[in-house]
Amino acid sequence: MANIVNGVDLDNIQSLVGAIQGDPAIAKVQFQAKSEWKGGTKASVTVSELFSNGQNIRSEASKFHLMVDEPAVLGGTDEHPNPVEYLASALCGCLTAGIATNAALFGTELEKINVEVQVNFDIHGVLGLDRSKPNGPLDLHYKVTLKGKNGASKEQLIKSKETLDKKSPIKNTIELPLRVTTEVVIEE
């Protein structure tokens, strides 16, 4: 019988930990997304590959499609979330998954995890109206609301959240320097 707490399959996590301990190269993973312009400010994004040690470990059935747009005031049609909203969504998802997993690993059952993320901008910089303003966000704030089950203590709930504050891959991506490389291909 599977060891599942908070909907998290702890057996799968243990299997991964064991595999990495046996072959550390398995821990080297690469997530990929590819987009195709759909006119205006719209892009169709496909997520279909997840590599571990150079091998695609995602099944063909796990292919995801996301649409990206901009609000009308930024030239779009506001039919889909914009990239910043996907970034906020990514943080919501990472925090939710991580808290549920940490709580499960700590033996804490949860009834509720709600995450709210606000990303604040001064779009003077984005629009090129004031070059002294940043093109990126000014700051980001998130609030986590937790409710435990079966007598989970406040301390157990806080431990699940605070542990993730230190380990969240998306939070770390946002707040830590990241080496970014780029290239362009011009088709003739």
BAMIDREN-118125 format. One record per residue (C-alpha): x, y, z; residue in one letter; residue number from 1. Coordinates in nm, 4 decimals, decimal comma. Each point is the difference from the previous one (the first is absolute). Layout:
residues N
<atom><X>X</X><Y>Y</Y><Z>Z</Z><residuo>A</residuo><num>NUM</num></atom>
...
END
This chain:
residues 188
<atom><X>0,0000</X><Y>0,0000</Y><Z>0,0000</Z><residuo>M</residuo><num>1</num></atom>
<atom><X>0,1350</X><Y>0,3401</Y><Z>-0,0982</Z><residuo>A</residuo><num>2</num></atom>
<atom><X>0,1164</X><Y>0,2379</Y><Z>0,2716</Z><residuo>N</residuo><num>3</num></atom>
<atom><X>-0,2042</X><Y>0,3088</Y><Z>-0,0886</Z><residuo>I</residuo><num>4</num></atom>
<atom><X>-0,0362</X><Y>0,3006</Y><Z>0,2337</Z><residuo>V</residuo><num>5</num></atom>
<atom><X>-0,1691</X><Y>0,3231</Y><Z>-0,1137</Z><residuo>N</residuo><num>6</num></atom>
<atom><X>-0,0328</X><Y>-0,1584</Y><Z>-0,3448</Z><residuo>G</residuo><num>7</num></atom>
<atom><X>0,3820</X><Y>-0,0202</Y><Z>-0,0233</Z><residuo>V</residuo><num>8</num></atom>
<atom><X>0,1423</X><Y>-0,3400</Y><Z>-0,0958</Z><residuo>D</residuo><num>9</num></atom>
<atom><X>0,2862</X><Y>-0,0347</Y><Z>0,2468</Z><residuo>L</residuo><num>10</num></atom>
<atom><X>0,1034</X><Y>-0,3350</Y><Z>-0,1528</Z><residuo>D</residuo><num>11</num></atom>
<atom><X>0,0775</X><Y>0,1754</Y><Z>-0,3302</Z><residuo>N</residuo><num>12</num></atom>
<atom><X>0,2105</X><Y>0,2593</Y><Z>0,1836</Z><residuo>I</residuo><num>13</num></atom>
<atom><X>0,1873</X><Y>-0,2745</Y><Z>0,1839</Z><residuo>Q</residuo><num>14</num></atom>
<atom><X>0,0600</X><Y>-0,1838</Y><Z>-0,3291</Z><residuo>S</residuo><num>15</num></atom>
<atom><X>0,1450</X><Y>0,3169</Y><Z>-0,1525</Z><residuo>L</residuo><num>16</num></atom>
<atom><X>0,2216</X><Y>0,0615</Y><Z>0,3032</Z><residuo>V</residuo><num>17</num></atom>
<atom><X>0,1276</X><Y>-0,3593</Y><Z>-0,0217</Z><residuo>G</residuo><num>18</num></atom>
<atom><X>0,0632</X><Y>0,0295</Y><Z>-0,3743</Z><residuo>A</residuo><num>19</num></atom>
<atom><X>0,1967</X><Y>0,3247</Y><Z>0,0490</Z><residuo>I</residuo><num>20</num></atom>
<atom><X>0,2018</X><Y>-0,1550</Y><Z>0,2807</Z><residuo>Q</residuo><num>21</num></atom>
<atom><X>0,0856</X><Y>-0,2859</Y><Z>-0,2376</Z><residuo>G</residuo><num>22</num></atom>
<atom><X>0,0770</X><Y>0,2297</Y><Z>-0,2960</Z><residuo>D</residuo><num>23</num></atom>
<atom><X>0,0433</X><Y>0,3730</Y><Z>0,0801</Z><residuo>P</residuo><num>24</num></atom>
<atom><X>-0,0254</X><Y>0,0878</Y><Z>-0,3718</Z><residuo>A</residuo><num>25</num></atom>
<atom><X>-0,3748</X><Y>-0,0709</Y><Z>0,0208</Z><residuo>I</residuo><num>26</num></atom>
<atom><X>-0,0330</X><Y>0,3200</Y><Z>0,2064</Z><residuo>A</residuo><num>27</num></atom>
<atom><X>0,1041</X><Y>0,2092</Y><Z>-0,3020</Z><residuo>K</residuo><num>28</num></atom>
<atom><X>-0,3367</X><Y>0,0945</Y><Z>-0,1486</Z><residuo>V</residuo><num>29</num></atom>
<atom><X>-0,1069</X><Y>0,2390</Y><Z>-0,2733</Z><residuo>Q</residuo><num>30</num></atom>
<atom><X>-0,3497</X><Y>0,1384</Y><Z>-0,0446</Z><residuo>F</residuo><num>31</num></atom>
<atom><X>-0,0937</X><Y>0,1320</Y><Z>-0,3430</Z><residuo>Q</residuo><num>32</num></atom>
<atom><X>-0,2716</X><Y>0,2158</Y><Z>-0,1486</Z><residuo>A</residuo><num>33</num></atom>
<atom><X>-0,0406</X><Y>0,1032</Y><Z>-0,3646</Z><residuo>K</residuo><num>34</num></atom>
<atom><X>-0,2213</X><Y>0,2724</Y><Z>-0,1395</Z><residuo>S</residuo><num>35</num></atom>
<atom><X>-0,1495</X><Y>0,0910</Y><Z>-0,3343</Z><residuo>E</residuo><num>36</num></atom>
<atom><X>-0,1319</X><Y>0,3472</Y><Z>-0,0763</Z><residuo>W</residuo><num>37</num></atom>
<atom><X>-0,3732</X><Y>0,0093</Y><Z>-0,0706</Z><residuo>K</residuo><num>38</num></atom>
<atom><X>-0,0223</X><Y>0,3651</Y><Z>-0,1076</Z><residuo>G</residuo><num>39</num></atom>
<atom><X>-0,0239</X><Y>0,3163</Y><Z>0,2038</Z><residuo>G</residuo><num>40</num></atom>
<atom><X>0,1270</X><Y>-0,0656</Y><Z>0,3508</Z><residuo>T</residuo><num>41</num></atom>
<atom><X>-0,1118</X><Y>-0,3647</Y><Z>0,0053</Z><residuo>K</residuo><num>42</num></atom>
<atom><X>0,2282</X><Y>-0,3010</Y><Z>0,0248</Z><residuo>A</residuo><num>43</num></atom>
<atom><X>-0,0786</X><Y>-0,3686</Y><Z>0,0196</Z><residuo>S</residuo><num>44</num></atom>
<atom><X>0,2396</X><Y>-0,1656</Y><Z>0,2430</Z><residuo>V</residuo><num>45</num></atom>
<atom><X>0,0594</X><Y>-0,3746</Y><Z>0,0021</Z><residuo>T</residuo><num>46</num></atom>
<atom><X>0,1550</X><Y>-0,1849</Y><Z>0,2924</Z><residuo>V</residuo><num>47</num></atom>
<atom><X>0,0717</X><Y>-0,3583</Y><Z>-0,0942</Z><residuo>S</residuo><num>48</num></atom>
<atom><X>0,3518</X><Y>-0,0963</Y><Z>0,0986</Z><residuo>E</residuo><num>49</num></atom>
<atom><X>0,1715</X><Y>-0,0458</Y><Z>0,3357</Z><residuo>L</residuo><num>50</num></atom>
<atom><X>0,3557</X><Y>-0,1271</Y><Z>-0,0126</Z><residuo>F</residuo><num>51</num></atom>
<atom><X>0,1915</X><Y>-0,1861</Y><Z>0,2710</Z><residuo>S</residuo><num>52</num></atom>
<atom><X>0,3600</X><Y>-0,0900</Y><Z>-0,0728</Z><residuo>N</residuo><num>53</num></atom>
<atom><X>-0,0619</X><Y>0,0772</Y><Z>-0,3690</Z><residuo>G</residuo><num>54</num></atom>
<atom><X>-0,3063</X><Y>-0,2255</Y><Z>-0,0343</Z><residuo>Q</residuo><num>55</num></atom>
<atom><X>-0,3580</X><Y>0,1225</Y><Z>-0,0505</Z><residuo>N</residuo><num>56</num></atom>
<atom><X>-0,1889</X><Y>-0,1458</Y><Z>0,2977</Z><residuo>I</residuo><num>57</num></atom>
<atom><X>-0,3385</X><Y>0,1510</Y><Z>-0,0833</Z><residuo>R</residuo><num>58</num></atom>
<atom><X>-0,2514</X><Y>-0,2255</Y><Z>-0,1713</Z><residuo>S</residuo><num>59</num></atom>
<atom><X>-0,1506</X><Y>0,0959</Y><Z>-0,3349</Z><residuo>E</residuo><num>60</num></atom>
<atom><X>-0,3376</X><Y>0,0265</Y><Z>0,1767</Z><residuo>A</residuo><num>61</num></atom>
<atom><X>0,1340</X><Y>0,2830</Y><Z>0,2179</Z><residuo>S</residuo><num>62</num></atom>
<atom><X>0,0016</X><Y>0,2814</Y><Z>-0,2534</Z><residuo>K</residuo><num>63</num></atom>
<atom><X>-0,1327</X><Y>0,3338</Y><Z>0,1222</Z><residuo>F</residuo><num>64</num></atom>
<atom><X>-0,1132</X><Y>0,3047</Y><Z>-0,1977</Z><residuo>H</residuo><num>65</num></atom>
<atom><X>-0,0237</X><Y>0,3490</Y><Z>0,1459</Z><residuo>L</residuo><num>66</num></atom>
<atom><X>-0,1163</X><Y>0,3172</Y><Z>-0,1690</Z><residuo>M</residuo><num>67</num></atom>
<atom><X>0,1629</X><Y>0,3308</Y><Z>0,0881</Z><residuo>V</residuo><num>68</num></atom>
<atom><X>-0,1347</X><Y>0,3471</Y><Z>-0,0787</Z><residuo>D</residuo><num>69</num></atom>
<atom><X>0,0195</X><Y>0,3535</Y><Z>0,1365</Z><residuo>E</residuo><num>70</num></atom>
<atom><X>-0,2737</X><Y>0,2200</Y><Z>0,1421</Z><residuo>P</residuo><num>71</num></atom>
<atom><X>-0,1652</X><Y>0,2379</Y><Z>-0,2473</Z><residuo>A</residuo><num>72</num></atom>
<atom><X>0,1836</X><Y>0,3008</Y><Z>0,1512</Z><residuo>V</residuo><num>73</num></atom>
<atom><X>0,3297</X><Y>-0,1674</Y><Z>-0,0980</Z><residuo>L</residuo><num>74</num></atom>
<atom><X>-0,1145</X><Y>-0,0687</Y><Z>-0,3573</Z><residuo>G</residuo><num>75</num></atom>
<atom><X>-0,1504</X><Y>-0,3450</Y><Z>0,0487</Z><residuo>G</residuo><num>76</num></atom>
<atom><X>-0,3504</X><Y>-0,1420</Y><Z>0,0048</Z><residuo>T</residuo><num>77</num></atom>
<atom><X>0,0061</X><Y>-0,1130</Y><Z>0,3667</Z><residuo>D</residuo><num>78</num></atom>
<atom><X>-0,1220</X><Y>-0,3474</Y><Z>-0,0992</Z><residuo>E</residuo><num>79</num></atom>
<atom><X>0,2709</X><Y>-0,1805</Y><Z>0,1987</Z><residuo>H</residuo><num>80</num></atom>
<atom><X>0,2325</X><Y>0,0738</Y><Z>0,2932</Z><residuo>P</residuo><num>81</num></atom>
<atom><X>0,3063</X><Y>0,2070</Y><Z>-0,0766</Z><residuo>N</residuo><num>82</num></atom>
<atom><X>0,3562</X><Y>-0,1171</Y><Z>0,0730</Z><residuo>P</residuo><num>83</num></atom>
<atom><X>0,0141</X><Y>0,1742</Y><Z>0,3398</Z><residuo>V</residuo><num>84</num></atom>
<atom><X>-0,3275</X><Y>-0,1672</Y><Z>0,0992</Z><residuo>E</residuo><num>85</num></atom>
<atom><X>0,1502</X><Y>-0,3354</Y><Z>-0,0999</Z><residuo>Y</residuo><num>86</num></atom>
<atom><X>0,3030</X><Y>0,0837</Y><Z>0,2132</Z><residuo>L</residuo><num>87</num></atom>
<atom><X>-0,2300</X><Y>0,0744</Y><Z>0,2963</Z><residuo>A</residuo><num>88</num></atom>
<atom><X>-0,1895</X><Y>-0,3217</Y><Z>-0,0790</Z><residuo>S</residuo><num>89</num></atom>
<atom><X>0,3268</X><Y>-0,1946</Y><Z>-0,0099</Z><residuo>A</residuo><num>90</num></atom>
<atom><X>0,0874</X><Y>0,1292</Y><Z>0,3455</Z><residuo>L</residuo><num>91</num></atom>
<atom><X>-0,3497</X><Y>-0,0873</Y><Z>0,1288</Z><residuo>C</residuo><num>92</num></atom>
<atom><X>0,0334</X><Y>-0,3515</Y><Z>-0,1387</Z><residuo>G</residuo><num>93</num></atom>
<atom><X>0,3536</X><Y>-0,0502</Y><Z>0,1304</Z><residuo>C</residuo><num>94</num></atom>
<atom><X>-0,0894</X><Y>0,1199</Y><Z>0,3493</Z><residuo>L</residuo><num>95</num></atom>
<atom><X>-0,3160</X><Y>-0,2111</Y><Z>0,0116</Z><residuo>T</residuo><num>96</num></atom>
<atom><X>0,1745</X><Y>-0,3170</Y><Z>-0,1201</Z><residuo>A</residuo><num>97</num></atom>
<atom><X>0,3001</X><Y>0,0564</Y><Z>0,2228</Z><residuo>G</residuo><num>98</num></atom>
<atom><X>-0,2003</X><Y>0,0705</Y><Z>0,3149</Z><residuo>I</residuo><num>99</num></atom>
<atom><X>-0,2187</X><Y>-0,3059</Y><Z>-0,0611</Z><residuo>A</residuo><num>100</num></atom>
<atom><X>0,3122</X><Y>-0,2118</Y><Z>-0,0532</Z><residuo>T</residuo><num>101</num></atom>
<atom><X>0,1886</X><Y>0,1382</Y><Z>0,3005</Z><residuo>N</residuo><num>102</num></atom>
<atom><X>-0,3042</X><Y>-0,0482</Y><Z>0,2226</Z><residuo>A</residuo><num>103</num></atom>
<atom><X>-0,0345</X><Y>-0,3583</Y><Z>-0,1263</Z><residuo>A</residuo><num>104</num></atom>
<atom><X>0,3688</X><Y>-0,0690</Y><Z>0,0639</Z><residuo>L</residuo><num>105</num></atom>
<atom><X>-0,0385</X><Y>0,1457</Y><Z>0,3514</Z><residuo>F</residuo><num>106</num></atom>
<atom><X>-0,3128</X><Y>-0,2127</Y><Z>0,0639</Z><residuo>G</residuo><num>107</num></atom>
<atom><X>-0,2293</X><Y>0,3034</Y><Z>0,0072</Z><residuo>T</residuo><num>108</num></atom>
<atom><X>-0,3411</X><Y>-0,0408</Y><Z>-0,1650</Z><residuo>E</residuo><num>109</num></atom>
<atom><X>-0,1485</X><Y>0,3069</Y><Z>-0,1661</Z><residuo>L</residuo><num>110</num></atom>
<atom><X>-0,3535</X><Y>0,1071</Y><Z>-0,0717</Z><residuo>E</residuo><num>111</num></atom>
<atom><X>0,0787</X><Y>0,3255</Y><Z>-0,1814</Z><residuo>K</residuo><num>112</num></atom>
<atom><X>0,2827</X><Y>0,1810</Y><Z>-0,1791</Z><residuo>I</residuo><num>113</num></atom>
<atom><X>-0,0829</X><Y>0,3323</Y><Z>-0,1631</Z><residuo>N</residuo><num>114</num></atom>
<atom><X>0,2698</X><Y>0,2212</Y><Z>-0,1510</Z><residuo>V</residuo><num>115</num></atom>
<atom><X>-0,0401</X><Y>0,3583</Y><Z>-0,1200</Z><residuo>E</residuo><num>116</num></atom>
<atom><X>0,2763</X><Y>0,1719</Y><Z>-0,2001</Z><residuo>V</residuo><num>117</num></atom>
<atom><X>0,0266</X><Y>0,3672</Y><Z>-0,0886</Z><residuo>Q</residuo><num>118</num></atom>
<atom><X>0,2684</X><Y>0,1226</Y><Z>-0,2414</Z><residuo>V</residuo><num>119</num></atom>
<atom><X>0,0389</X><Y>0,3791</Y><Z>-0,0039</Z><residuo>N</residuo><num>120</num></atom>
<atom><X>0,1298</X><Y>0,1944</Y><Z>-0,3012</Z><residuo>F</residuo><num>121</num></atom>
<atom><X>0,0529</X><Y>0,3578</Y><Z>-0,1041</Z><residuo>D</residuo><num>122</num></atom>
<atom><X>-0,0486</X><Y>-0,0417</Y><Z>-0,3734</Z><residuo>I</residuo><num>123</num></atom>
<atom><X>0,1785</X><Y>0,3249</Y><Z>-0,0843</Z><residuo>H</residuo><num>124</num></atom>
<atom><X>0,3066</X><Y>-0,2182</Y><Z>-0,0605</Z><residuo>G</residuo><num>125</num></atom>
<atom><X>-0,1818</X><Y>-0,2695</Y><Z>-0,1985</Z><residuo>V</residuo><num>126</num></atom>
<atom><X>-0,1498</X><Y>0,2624</Y><Z>-0,2323</Z><residuo>L</residuo><num>127</num></atom>
<atom><X>0,3309</X><Y>0,1879</Y><Z>-0,0350</Z><residuo>G</residuo><num>128</num></atom>
<atom><X>-0,1487</X><Y>0,3168</Y><Z>0,1499</Z><residuo>L</residuo><num>129</num></atom>
<atom><X>0,2601</X><Y>0,0312</Y><Z>0,2757</Z><residuo>D</residuo><num>130</num></atom>
<atom><X>0,3270</X><Y>-0,1868</Y><Z>-0,0387</Z><residuo>R</residuo><num>131</num></atom>
<atom><X>0,0786</X><Y>0,0483</Y><Z>0,3698</Z><residuo>S</residuo><num>132</num></atom>
<atom><X>-0,2860</X><Y>-0,2366</Y><Z>0,0850</Z><residuo>K</residuo><num>133</num></atom>
<atom><X>0,0594</X><Y>-0,3765</Y><Z>-0,0119</Z><residuo>P</residuo><num>134</num></atom>
<atom><X>-0,1498</X><Y>-0,2149</Y><Z>-0,2764</Z><residuo>N</residuo><num>135</num></atom>
<atom><X>-0,0723</X><Y>-0,2694</Y><Z>0,2543</Z><residuo>G</residuo><num>136</num></atom>
<atom><X>-0,2043</X><Y>-0,0170</Y><Z>0,3163</Z><residuo>P</residuo><num>137</num></atom>
<atom><X>0,0592</X><Y>0,2348</Y><Z>0,2923</Z><residuo>L</residuo><num>138</num></atom>
<atom><X>-0,0895</X><Y>-0,2641</Y><Z>0,2539</Z><residuo>D</residuo><num>139</num></atom>
<atom><X>-0,2035</X><Y>-0,3113</Y><Z>0,0601</Z><residuo>L</residuo><num>140</num></atom>
<atom><X>-0,2066</X><Y>-0,1032</Y><Z>0,3011</Z><residuo>H</residuo><num>141</num></atom>
<atom><X>-0,1669</X><Y>-0,3293</Y><Z>0,0761</Z><residuo>Y</residuo><num>142</num></atom>
<atom><X>-0,2356</X><Y>-0,1113</Y><Z>0,2716</Z><residuo>K</residuo><num>143</num></atom>
<atom><X>-0,0575</X><Y>-0,3626</Y><Z>0,0946</Z><residuo>V</residuo><num>144</num></atom>
<atom><X>-0,3100</X><Y>-0,1140</Y><Z>0,1884</Z><residuo>T</residuo><num>145</num></atom>
<atom><X>0,0212</X><Y>-0,3464</Y><Z>0,1553</Z><residuo>L</residuo><num>146</num></atom>
<atom><X>-0,2420</X><Y>-0,2196</Y><Z>0,1904</Z><residuo>K</residuo><num>147</num></atom>
<atom><X>0,1071</X><Y>-0,3306</Y><Z>0,1477</Z><residuo>G</residuo><num>148</num></atom>
<atom><X>-0,1892</X><Y>-0,3220</Y><Z>0,0620</Z><residuo>K</residuo><num>149</num></atom>
<atom><X>0,0013</X><Y>-0,2410</Y><Z>0,2917</Z><residuo>N</residuo><num>150</num></atom>
<atom><X>0,1473</X><Y>0,2361</Y><Z>0,2556</Z><residuo>G</residuo><num>151</num></atom>
<atom><X>0,2842</X><Y>0,1380</Y><Z>-0,2105</Z><residuo>A</residuo><num>152</num></atom>
<atom><X>0,1669</X><Y>0,2688</Y><Z>0,2094</Z><residuo>S</residuo><num>153</num></atom>
<atom><X>0,0698</X><Y>0,3561</Y><Z>-0,1076</Z><residuo>K</residuo><num>154</num></atom>
<atom><X>0,3718</X><Y>-0,0798</Y><Z>0,0324</Z><residuo>E</residuo><num>155</num></atom>
<atom><X>-0,0286</X><Y>-0,2974</Y><Z>-0,2402</Z><residuo>Q</residuo><num>156</num></atom>
<atom><X>-0,1834</X><Y>0,2145</Y><Z>-0,2556</Z><residuo>L</residuo><num>157</num></atom>
<atom><X>0,2515</X><Y>0,2837</Y><Z>0,0264</Z><residuo>I</residuo><num>158</num></atom>
<atom><X>0,2898</X><Y>-0,2492</Y><Z>-0,0336</Z><residuo>K</residuo><num>159</num></atom>
<atom><X>-0,1483</X><Y>-0,1293</Y><Z>-0,3271</Z><residuo>S</residuo><num>160</num></atom>
<atom><X>-0,0213</X><Y>0,3534</Y><Z>-0,1384</Z><residuo>K</residuo><num>161</num></atom>
<atom><X>0,3325</X><Y>0,1302</Y><Z>0,1318</Z><residuo>E</residuo><num>162</num></atom>
<atom><X>0,1884</X><Y>-0,3046</Y><Z>-0,1273</Z><residuo>T</residuo><num>163</num></atom>
<atom><X>-0,1373</X><Y>0,0704</Y><Z>-0,3458</Z><residuo>L</residuo><num>164</num></atom>
<atom><X>0,0926</X><Y>0,3693</Y><Z>0,0244</Z><residuo>D</residuo><num>165</num></atom>
<atom><X>0,3626</X><Y>-0,1227</Y><Z>-0,0021</Z><residuo>K</residuo><num>166</num></atom>
<atom><X>-0,0451</X><Y>-0,2689</Y><Z>-0,2700</Z><residuo>K</residuo><num>167</num></atom>
<atom><X>-0,2566</X><Y>0,1251</Y><Z>-0,2546</Z><residuo>S</residuo><num>168</num></atom>
<atom><X>0,1558</X><Y>-0,0233</Y><Z>-0,3478</Z><residuo>P</residuo><num>169</num></atom>
<atom><X>-0,2279</X><Y>0,2721</Y><Z>-0,1382</Z><residuo>I</residuo><num>170</num></atom>
<atom><X>0,0554</X><Y>0,2353</Y><Z>0,2953</Z><residuo>K</residuo><num>171</num></atom>
<atom><X>0,3756</X><Y>-0,0538</Y><Z>-0,0357</Z><residuo>N</residuo><num>172</num></atom>
<atom><X>-0,0192</X><Y>0,0622</Y><Z>-0,3748</Z><residuo>T</residuo><num>173</num></atom>
<atom><X>-0,1746</X><Y>0,3306</Y><Z>0,0625</Z><residuo>I</residuo><num>174</num></atom>
<atom><X>0,2220</X><Y>0,1279</Y><Z>0,2803</Z><residuo>E</residuo><num>175</num></atom>
<atom><X>0,3473</X><Y>-0,1353</Y><Z>-0,0752</Z><residuo>L</residuo><num>176</num></atom>
<atom><X>0,2324</X><Y>0,0995</Y><Z>-0,2845</Z><residuo>P</residuo><num>177</num></atom>
<atom><X>-0,0372</X><Y>-0,2390</Y><Z>-0,2918</Z><residuo>L</residuo><num>178</num></atom>
<atom><X>0,2378</X><Y>-0,0280</Y><Z>-0,2934</Z><residuo>R</residuo><num>179</num></atom>
<atom><X>-0,2099</X><Y>0,0450</Y><Z>-0,3116</Z><residuo>V</residuo><num>180</num></atom>
<atom><X>0,1332</X><Y>-0,0624</Y><Z>-0,3497</Z><residuo>T</residuo><num>181</num></atom>
<atom><X>-0,1771</X><Y>0,0758</Y><Z>-0,3261</Z><residuo>T</residuo><num>182</num></atom>
<atom><X>0,0291</X><Y>-0,0535</Y><Z>-0,3711</Z><residuo>E</residuo><num>183</num></atom>
<atom><X>-0,1963</X><Y>0,1026</Y><Z>-0,3071</Z><residuo>V</residuo><num>184</num></atom>
<atom><X>-0,0603</X><Y>-0,1894</Y><Z>-0,3237</Z><residuo>V</residuo><num>185</num></atom>
<atom><X>-0,1016</X><Y>0,2004</Y><Z>-0,3072</Z><residuo>I</residuo><num>186</num></atom>
<atom><X>-0,1776</X><Y>-0,2065</Y><Z>-0,2609</Z><residuo>E</residuo><num>187</num></atom>
<atom><X>0,0382</X><Y>0,1006</Y><Z>-0,3621</Z><residuo>E</residuo><num>188</num></atom>
END
